Amino acid sequence: MNILSWILRLTVAAILFQTLFFKFTGAPESVYIFSKLGAEPWGRIGSGVIEVITVILLLIPSTVTIGAILSLGVASGAIASHLTKLGIAVINSDGSSDGGLLFTLALIVFAGSMTLLLLHRTEIPLVGGRLFNRSV
């Protein structure tokens, strides 16, 4: 379980980390996406900040569940954006397409985050006890 957990944590963190360059440098693709969503620049920068925090939390063993919950939220937002406004394959302002790469990466982050939460389900904090722990 520990090896699988680390593989998933590193995969999800790597995907989130690699998008940060585009968000924080104002890359044309990123600006286009967030403009189409009506959230440029605050949505682009804000989601980048959340992703930095998420990556850090995923890599710290004691905060992996919090990081997985945040990454699940980030991926859910990305998936919803693709399904409602962007399309599966994002067509940029120059006419180029990502071929569905960003949508696929969001699905990988979502699945990896869900699996991490299942693996670490006894560590999910809940007010007054622990979720999934019947002894409390």
SVG drawing of the C-alpha trace seen along z (x, -y; Angstrom):
<svg xmlns="http://www.w3.org/2000/svg" viewBox="-22 -39 29 41">
<polyline fill="none" stroke="black" stroke-width="0.4" points="0.0,0.0 2.8,-2.4 4.5,-2.0 1.2,-2.5 0.4,-5.5 3.7,-7.1 3.4,-6.4 -0.1,-8.0 1.0,-11.0 4.0,-11.6 1.9,-11.2 -0.9,-13.6 1.7,-16.1 3.7,-16.0 0.7,-16.6 -0.4,-19.6 3.1,-20.9 3.8,-20.9 0.8,-23.1 2.0,-25.8 4.6,-27.2 1.8,-27.9 -0.5,-29.5 2.1,-31.7 3.9,-32.9 0.6,-33.8 1.2,-31.3 -1.2,-32.1 -2.9,-28.7 -3.6,-29.2 -4.8,-32.8 -7.1,-31.6 -8.6,-28.8 -9.3,-31.1 -10.6,-33.9 -13.1,-31.4 -14.1,-30.5 -14.5,-34.2 -11.9,-33.9 -8.8,-35.5 -6.5,-36.4 -7.7,-35.8 -8.9,-32.2 -5.7,-31.3 -3.5,-32.7 -5.8,-31.5 -6.0,-27.9 -2.2,-28.0 -1.8,-28.9 -4.3,-26.2 -2.3,-23.7 1.0,-24.7 -0.5,-24.1 -2.0,-20.8 1.3,-19.5 3.1,-20.3 0.3,-18.6 0.4,-15.5 4.1,-15.1 3.9,-15.4 2.9,-12.0 0.8,-13.5 -1.2,-15.7 -1.8,-13.4 -5.5,-13.1 -5.9,-16.9 -3.9,-17.1 -5.9,-14.4 -9.2,-16.2 -7.9,-19.4 -6.6,-17.7 -10.0,-16.0 -11.6,-19.4 -9.1,-20.9 -9.7,-17.9 -13.4,-18.1 -13.4,-21.8 -11.2,-21.1 -13.5,-18.2 -16.6,-20.3 -15.0,-23.1 -14.2,-20.8 -17.6,-19.2 -19.5,-22.6 -17.4,-25.3 -14.0,-24.1 -14.8,-20.8 -12.8,-17.6 -10.2,-18.9 -9.4,-22.5 -9.2,-24.5 -6.9,-27.5 -7.3,-30.9 -4.7,-30.1 -6.8,-27.1 -4.5,-24.4 -5.9,-21.6 -4.6,-19.9 -6.2,-16.6 -7.9,-16.1 -4.6,-16.0 -5.7,-18.4 -9.0,-16.6 -7.1,-13.3 -4.7,-14.7 -7.7,-15.9 -9.2,-12.4 -5.9,-10.9 -5.7,-13.4 -9.3,-12.7 -8.8,-8.9 -5.4,-9.1 -6.9,-11.4 -9.9,-9.1 -7.6,-6.1 -5.4,-7.9 -8.5,-8.7 -9.5,-5.1 -6.0,-4.0 -5.8,-6.5 -9.5,-6.5 -8.7,-5.9 -6.6,-9.1 -9.4,-11.4 -10.1,-13.8 -13.7,-14.4 -15.0,-16.5 -15.6,-14.3 -13.9,-11.2 -12.5,-9.6 -14.5,-8.8 -14.7,-5.1 -13.4,-4.2 -16.2,-2.4 -14.4,-2.2 -14.8,-6.0"/>
</svg>
